[in-house]
Amino acid sequence: MRTTPLAVAALASALLLTACDSNGGGDDGDKNKTEAGCTVGVSVAASAAPSAGDTGDVTVTVTNRGTSCTLNGFPGVDLVAGDASKTVPADKSAKPAKLTLAKDATASFTITYTRGEAGGKQSLAVKTAKFTLPGSTVAHSFAWSYGDVVLKGDAPEASVTPLTQAGD
């Protein structure tokens, strides 16, 4: 059977689109997303704040599924509650380092937040967290099940660390 160049191109395009899943919502798990130079899988782990006024941490780990790539800086993080979206500020005490991730290497960042009173005036009822890696416009998202977040003025009482090498 002889394959025409057009059929080969169409098959290659279909496979490429399948490899770059842009479906958001929920923990990305093993789904791959193409970044500026990186193809990553995402996992999320949390040490949630048990009650209002307590501090919690949500650690996001990205695994490079493609060829070597470089990340430098803080991820952009937004906490989303219905129509409201609040940007999480960078941890002012931390300095980002340039990371080169080989295939299957991991990096992580942590969102630290203060839990708000459910339904309180100075609380943001977060349902989803969205983030982008430095140098990328590809947004990842995961369900936020760690309680409301305190608002100080118009900003969440939260911070995000720069990306750091994770694992061995």
Beta strands, then each sheet from edge to edge (+ up, - down):
strand 1: 33-34
strand 2: 39-47
strand 3: 55-64
strand 4: 69-72
strand 5: 76-81
strand 6: 84-87
strand 7: 98-101
strand 8: 106-114
strand 9: 123-124
strand 10: 128-132
strand 11: 140-143
strand 12: 149-152
strand 13: 155-156
strand 14: 158-160
strand 15: 164-166
sheet 1: 1+ 2- 3+ 8- 14+
sheet 2: 1+ 2- 3+ 8- 15+
sheet 3: 4+ 7-
sheet 4: 6+ 5- 10+ 11-
sheet 5: 9+ 12- 13+
end
